[in-house]
Amino acid sequence: MTASRPSIFGPLLGKTTRTLLVMLAALAVPYATPRLRVLRVVPAPWDDVAATEAPPAEPAPPAPPPTSGEQALPASENTPTIHNALPDESHTTLPELDPDVAATLRTIAIEDPSGHALDGFFEQLARTDRKEPHAVTRILHYGDSTIASDYVSGTMRRRLQARFGDAGHGFILIANPWEWYFHNDVLHSSDGEWKASRLAGPITSDGMYGLGGVSFTSYGGGVAWFGAATRGDYGRKVSRYDVYYLEQPVGGEVELDVRGSPPERFSTRGPSKASRVHSVVTEDGESKLSVRAIGGGPVRLFGVALERDEPGVVYDALGSHAAMAVYWQRQDPAHWKDQLALRKPALVVFQYGTNESDLWKLDRDEYEHALAGLVDELREASGASVLVVAPLDRAEVSKAGKLVTKQVILDLVAIQRRVALSHGAAFWDTFSAMGGSGSMGRWYKTRPQLGGGDLTHPTPRGAEVIGDMLSDALVSAYQRWSRERDAAP
């Protein structure tokens, strides 16, 4: 019997199979953790588009000291996309959520043991609620990149204006100082030569950054446009444009042009540096304003507020990319006080913590002392009620490969609560409202996604959930205050 000859295909198939298995294993590794998302050959089926397009993670400190001077800005346009904008249509209910995640959301009340931290805000809101003439309630929401993208604040603006009336969109920076700067329900673009100094750097020598923490300068040729939204259910009317600028001895001229009206000019020159506002009144409705620096010296502007002569709420989103609360120590105190006095807010919302959680070493005592000083300064300088809002949960991958809360977030929430309640401010716990420990991990994994792929920022849908919860908490606190006031002898 002739012995069978061994086939050459046996060993070859074995090697090929092993090679393929090794290659497949290597390709699969980036899908095991969000940290390796950039190494994926194709998007994973569970990766929501909104998450992959969410704002980039904040740069991890320690960062080099900020440089002095100004940064030239490219032309920009406030372009809504599915990745950054709320839907045009109005709705009154939360977006449809995964039942398991929805069950972890918590109804968190505004914390105010004194019972009086928000009295000034509620008194003004009551006048607005009664539709008294010119009763405008202005809210300033300071924060980091989440607010710079009008996440959370965009929903807050819509909900509160639907409840109390639309008195205008509010304050917008002259140009986009960061790629992710965006506002819902408004037209905004810029072109020409604008240079910016920012609290996060490059910084100014005089510490004057305006209401929103960014100063814009043009020696001529810089132009910016602002206008009411032309579609959707929100932001469709404006009757006054307030241009915030710095008067200075060498100041140049600005030309303002509202379609349908003759252009007008004003000078930013004055005997000394001072905060000023120049207003342009137009018929209530859709309109568009152009702001142009025409030379004769440097023109230094901060932003434009869109308002209406109607009782209602104005909600300013004053977020800064990569910002920390302590950056406001770089603002000249007298200048900030002047800016706040011009704006006349009834409530200042102060929401930071994301970038503080990136510090290699956060000195808890130093941070608490600095935050307390800022809350005191805000209350004194603005004359407004102050609401400290905790940071969102932030996830990291544990040694076991699970998504868990960064411990420093828990410390930041505790410090912020302690500071707020001991310094005359109110407090709202975003972290607990999201579901507490592990919530960002759950928000990232759920479908539709509520947490972004950086495990730090919410998706637009997730931001809307937070905005809904915070606006509900504010309205509930106001209604409780109203009942107690009416019941008082």
C-alpha positions in Angstrom: 0.0 0.0 0.0 1.4 3.3 -1.0 1.8 5.8 1.9 -0.2 9.0 1.5 1.8 12.0 0.7 1.5 14.8 3.3 -0.4 17.8 1.8 1.5 21.1 1.6 -1.8 23.0 2.3 -2.1 21.7 5.9 0.8 23.7 7.4 0.1 26.6 5.1 -3.5 26.9 6.2 -2.4 26.7 9.8 0.0 29.6 9.4 -2.5 31.7 7.6 -5.2 31.1 10.2 -2.8 32.1 13.0 -1.7 35.2 11.2 -5.3 36.3 10.5 -6.2 35.7 14.2 -3.2 37.8 15.3 -4.2 40.6 12.9 -7.9 40.5 14.0 -6.9 40.6 17.6 -4.7 43.6 17.0 -7.5 45.4 15.1 -9.9 44.6 17.9 -7.8 46.1 20.7 -8.8 49.8 20.0 -12.5 48.8 20.3 -12.0 47.6 23.8 -11.7 51.1 25.3 -12.8 54.6 24.3 -9.2 55.8 24.9 -8.1 54.1 21.8 -10.9 55.4 19.6 -8.4 57.2 17.3 -6.8 53.9 16.4 -10.0 52.3 15.1 -10.0 51.5 11.4 -13.8 52.2 11.1 -16.3 53.7 13.7 -17.7 51.1 16.0 -21.5 50.4 15.6 -22.1 51.7 19.1 -20.3 55.0 18.5 -22.9 57.7 18.0 -22.0 60.3 15.5 -22.8 63.1 17.9 -20.3 61.6 20.4 -17.5 61.3 17.9 -18.1 64.9 16.9 -18.4 66.2 20.5 -16.1 69.0 21.6 -12.5 67.7 22.2 -11.4 66.8 25.6 -9.9 69.8 27.6 -6.1 69.9 27.4 -4.6 68.3 30.4 -2.7 70.7 32.7 -0.1 71.5 33.8 0.0 73.9 31.0 2.7 76.6 30.3 2.0 80.1 31.6 -0.3 82.0 29.2 1.4 84.3 26.8 0.7 88.0 26.6 -0.7 89.7 23.6 -3.3 88.9 21.0 -4.2 86.0 18.7 -5.4 86.7 15.1 -8.7 85.1 14.5 -10.0 83.5 11.2 -13.3 84.3 9.7 -16.1 82.4 11.5 -19.8 81.6 11.1 -22.3 80.3 13.7 -23.2 77.2 11.7 -25.7 74.8 13.3 -25.2 71.1 12.7 -26.5 67.9 14.2 -23.4 67.8 16.4 -23.8 71.1 18.2 -27.3 72.5 17.8 -30.6 71.9 19.4 -33.6 71.0 17.2 -35.4 74.0 15.7 -38.8 72.8 16.8 -40.1 73.3 20.3 -40.9 70.5 22.6 -41.8 70.2 26.3 -40.6 66.8 27.2 -37.2 65.2 27.6 -35.7 63.4 24.6 -36.5 59.7 24.5 -34.1 57.9 26.7 -33.0 54.4 27.4 -35.3 53.3 30.3 -32.4 52.0 32.3 -30.5 55.3 32.2 -33.7 57.3 32.6 -34.3 55.4 35.9 -30.9 56.6 37.2 -31.7 60.3 36.7 -32.5 62.1 39.9 -34.7 65.1 40.7 -32.3 67.3 42.5 -33.6 70.5 44.2 -31.7 73.8 44.4 -29.8 73.7 47.8 -30.2 76.9 49.9 -30.3 76.3 53.6 -30.6 80.0 54.3 -33.8 80.2 52.2 -32.7 83.6 50.9 -29.8 83.2 48.5 -32.0 83.5 45.5 -34.4 86.2 46.8 -33.2 88.9 44.5 -33.5 86.7 41.5 -36.9 85.5 42.4 -38.2 89.0 43.1 -37.1 90.1 39.6 -38.5 86.9 38.1 -41.8 87.6 39.8 -42.0 91.0 38.2 -41.3 89.3 34.8 -43.9 86.7 35.6 -46.5 89.4 36.2 -45.6 91.0 32.8 -44.7 94.3 34.3 -43.5 96.8 31.7 -39.7 96.5 31.0 -39.4 93.6 33.6 -36.5 91.8 32.1 -34.7 89.1 34.1 -31.1 88.6 32.9 -29.2 85.4 33.8 -25.5 85.1 33.2 -24.2 81.5 32.9 -20.4 81.3 33.3 -18.6 78.0 32.6 -16.1 76.1 30.5 -16.4 74.5 27.0 -19.8 73.0 27.6 -21.3 76.5 28.0 -19.0 77.9 25.2 -20.9 75.5 22.9 -24.2 76.7 24.4 -24.8 73.2 25.7 -27.1 73.2 28.8 -27.4 77.0 28.5 -29.2 76.7 25.1 -31.9 74.5 26.7 -32.1 76.7 29.8 -32.7 79.8 27.6 -35.5 78.0 25.7 -37.2 76.5 28.7 -37.2 79.7 30.8 -38.3 81.9 27.9 -41.1 79.6 27.1 -42.2 79.9 30.7 -41.6 83.6 31.4 -41.3 85.3 28.0 -38.6 86.0 25.4 -36.8 89.2 26.1 -34.0 88.5 23.6 -31.1 86.1 23.0 -28.5 87.8 25.1 -24.8 88.5 25.0 -22.6 87.1 22.2 -18.9 87.5 21.7 -17.7 89.6 18.7 -16.1 86.6 16.9 -15.4 82.9 17.6 -12.4 82.8 19.8 -12.4 79.0 19.8 -13.4 76.5 17.2 -16.2 75.1 19.3 -17.9 78.5 20.2 -21.5 78.3 19.2 -24.9 79.8 20.1 -28.3 78.3 19.4 -31.2 80.4 17.8 -29.1 83.3 16.5 -27.2 84.5 13.4 -23.6 85.3 14.0 -20.5 85.5 11.9 -17.3 87.5 11.6 -14.6 88.4 9.0 -11.6 90.7 8.5 -8.9 91.4 11.0 -9.8 90.6 14.6 -7.3 89.8 17.3 -8.3 88.3 20.6 -7.0 88.2 24.2 -8.5 85.7 26.5 -8.5 84.8 30.2 -7.1 81.4 29.2 -4.4 83.2 27.1 -3.0 85.0 25.4 -3.7 87.5 28.2 -3.9 91.3 28.2 -1.6 93.6 30.2 -4.5 95.6 31.6 -6.7 92.6 32.7 -9.7 93.9 30.9 -11.6 91.1 29.1 -15.2 92.3 29.2 -18.2 90.4 30.3 -17.4 87.2 28.6 -13.7 86.9 29.3 -12.5 87.8 25.8 -11.3 91.1 24.4 -11.4 91.7 20.6 -9.2 94.4 18.8 -9.2 95.6 15.3 -7.2 98.5 13.8 -9.7 98.6 10.9 -11.3 96.0 8.6 -12.8 93.7 11.3 -16.5 93.1 10.9 -19.1 91.0 12.7 -22.7 90.3 12.1 -25.5 89.6 14.6 -29.2 88.8 14.0 -32.4 87.1 15.0 -32.9 83.5 13.9 -34.6 83.1 10.5 -36.1 79.6 11.2 -37.4 77.5 14.0 -39.5 78.4 17.0 -36.9 80.4 19.0 -34.9 83.6 18.8 -37.0 85.1 16.0 -37.2 88.7 17.3 -34.8 91.4 18.4 -35.5 95.1 19.0 -32.2 96.4 20.4 -28.5 95.6 19.9 -26.2 96.6 22.7 -22.6 96.9 21.7 -20.2 96.5 24.6 -16.8 98.2 24.1 -13.8 99.8 25.8 -13.5 103.5 25.6 -9.8 104.5 25.6 -7.6 107.5 24.7 -6.5 106.1 21.4 -9.8 104.5 20.4 -10.9 104.3 16.8 -14.4 104.4 15.2 -17.1 101.8 14.7 -19.8 101.8 12.0 -23.1 100.1 12.8 -25.6 99.1 10.1 -29.0 97.6 10.5 -30.7 96.7 7.2 -33.3 99.2 6.3 -31.8 102.0 8.4 -29.0 104.5 7.6 -25.6 103.4 9.0 -24.3 105.2 12.1 -20.9 105.7 13.5 -19.6 106.2 17.0 -16.1 106.8 18.5 -14.5 104.6 21.1 -12.1 107.4 22.1 -12.3 108.9 25.6 -10.1 110.4 28.3 -9.4 107.1 30.0 -10.2 103.4 29.8 -13.9 102.8 30.7 -16.6 100.2 30.0 -19.3 101.5 27.7 -22.4 100.3 25.7 -23.7 101.8 22.5 -27.3 100.8 21.6 -29.0 100.5 18.3 -32.8 100.3 18.4 -34.8 98.7 15.6 -38.3 97.4 14.9 -39.1 94.3 16.9 -38.7 91.3 14.6 -36.1 89.7 12.4 -33.1 92.0 11.6 -29.4 91.9 11.2 -26.7 94.2 12.5 -23.2 94.6 11.1 -20.4 96.0 13.4 -17.4 97.3 11.5 -14.1 98.7 12.8 -13.2 101.5 10.4 -9.9 102.8 11.8 -8.7 106.0 13.3 -7.1 103.9 16.1 -7.6 100.5 17.7 -11.2 99.5 18.3 -11.6 97.2 21.3 -15.0 95.4 21.6 -16.3 92.7 23.9 -19.6 91.6 22.5 -23.2 92.4 21.4 -26.4 91.7 23.4 -29.6 91.0 21.5 -32.6 92.1 23.5 -36.3 93.0 23.2 -38.4 95.6 25.0 -40.7 92.9 26.4 -41.1 91.3 29.8 -39.1 88.1 29.7 -35.9 86.3 30.4 -32.5 86.9 28.7 -30.0 84.1 29.1 -26.3 84.9 28.5 -24.0 81.8 27.7 -20.6 83.0 28.8 -18.5 79.9 28.4 -14.7 79.7 27.7 -12.9 76.8 26.2 -10.4 75.2 28.6 -11.3 77.6 31.4 -11.1 77.2 35.1 -12.9 79.3 37.7 -9.6 80.7 39.0 -8.9 82.3 35.6 -11.3 85.0 36.6 -8.7 86.2 39.0 -6.9 87.6 36.0 -9.8 89.9 35.3 -9.3 93.5 36.6 -11.8 93.6 39.5 -13.0 97.2 38.9 -13.5 96.4 35.2 -15.5 93.2 35.9 -17.7 95.2 38.3 -18.3 97.8 35.6 -19.2 95.2 33.0 -21.6 93.5 35.4 -23.2 96.8 36.3 -23.8 97.5 32.7 -25.5 94.1 32.2 -27.6 94.2 35.4 -28.0 90.5 35.9 -30.6 89.1 38.4 -28.8 85.7 38.6 -25.2 84.6 37.9 -24.7 80.9 37.4 -21.1 79.8 38.0 -20.3 76.3 36.6 -16.7 75.0 36.5 -14.7 72.0 37.5 -14.1 70.0 34.3 -10.6 71.4 33.7 -9.8 71.5 37.4 -10.3 67.7 37.4 -7.4 67.5 34.8 -4.8 69.0 37.2 -2.1 66.5 38.0 -2.3 67.8 41.6 -5.2 69.8 42.8 -4.6 71.7 46.0 -8.0 71.3 47.6 -7.5 73.9 50.3 -6.1 76.5 47.8 -8.9 75.8 45.4 -11.6 76.2 48.1 -10.1 79.5 49.2 -9.9 80.9 45.6 -13.5 79.8 44.8 -14.8 81.4 48.0 -13.2 84.6 47.0 -14.7 84.5 43.5 -18.2 83.8 44.8 -17.9 86.7 47.2 -16.6 89.0 44.5 -19.4 88.0 42.1 -22.1 88.6 44.7 -20.6 92.0 45.6 -19.7 93.2 42.1 -23.0 92.1 40.4 -25.5 92.7 43.2 -27.1 89.5 41.8 -28.0 86.2 43.3 -25.4 83.5 42.7 -26.0 79.9 41.9 -23.0 77.5 41.9 -23.6 74.5 39.6 -21.5 71.4 40.1 -19.5 69.9 37.2 -20.7 67.0 35.2 -19.5 63.5 36.0 -16.3 62.6 34.2 -15.3 59.0 33.5 -12.0 57.2 33.2 -11.0 53.6 32.5 -10.1 51.7 35.6 -7.4 49.0 35.8 -10.2 46.4 35.4 -11.3 48.1 32.1 -14.5 49.6 33.5 -15.7 53.2 33.1 -15.6 54.8 36.6 -15.9 58.3 38.0 -12.7 60.2 38.4 -12.3 60.6 42.2 -11.4 64.3 41.9 -14.9 65.0 40.6 -16.4 63.9 44.0 -13.9 66.2 45.8 -14.8 69.2 43.5 -18.5 68.7 44.0 -18.0 68.6 47.8 -15.9 71.7 47.8 -18.2 73.7 45.6 -21.2 72.8 47.8 -19.4 73.8 50.9 -18.3 77.1 49.4 -21.7 78.0 47.9 -23.7 77.3 51.1 -21.2 79.1 53.4 -20.9 82.2 51.2 -24.4 83.2 50.5 -24.9 81.3 47.2 -27.3 78.5 46.2 -26.0 75.2 44.9 -27.2 72.6 42.3 -25.6 69.2 42.1 -25.3 68.3 38.4 -23.3 65.2 39.3 -26.1 63.7 41.4 -28.8 64.7 39.0 -27.0 62.7 36.2 -27.1 59.6 38.5 -24.0 60.0 40.7 -20.9 57.8 40.4 -20.5 56.0 37.1 -23.1 58.2 35.3 -20.9 59.4 32.5 -19.9 55.8 31.7 -23.6 54.9 31.5 -24.3 58.0 29.5 -21.6 57.1 27.0 -22.8 53.5 26.6 -26.5 54.2 26.4 -28.4 54.4 23.1 -28.9 57.2 22.0 -25.7 58.4 23.6 -25.8 61.1 26.2 -22.1 61.2 26.9 -19.4 62.0 24.4 -16.5 59.7 23.3 -14.1 61.8 25.4 -16.0 60.6 28.5 -16.1 64.3 29.6 -18.6 66.3 27.5 -22.3 65.5 27.0 -23.7 65.0 23.5 -26.3 67.6 22.5 -29.0 65.2 23.7 -27.2 64.8 27.0 -26.8 68.5 27.4 -30.5 68.9 26.8 -31.3 66.5 29.6 -29.2 68.5 32.0 -30.7 71.8 30.9 -34.2 70.3 31.4 -33.3 69.2 34.9 -31.7 72.4 35.9 -34.5 74.6 34.5 -37.0 72.4 36.3 -35.1 72.9 39.6 -35.0 76.6 39.2 -38.7 76.9 38.3 -39.6 74.6 41.2 -37.6 76.7 43.6 -39.2 79.9 42.3 -42.7 78.4 42.7 -42.0 77.3 46.3 -40.7 80.8 47.0 -43.8 82.3 45.5 -46.1 80.1 47.6 -44.2 81.0 50.8 -44.3 84.7 50.0 -48.0 84.6 49.3 -48.6 82.7 52.5 -46.6 85.1 54.7 -48.8 87.3 56.9 
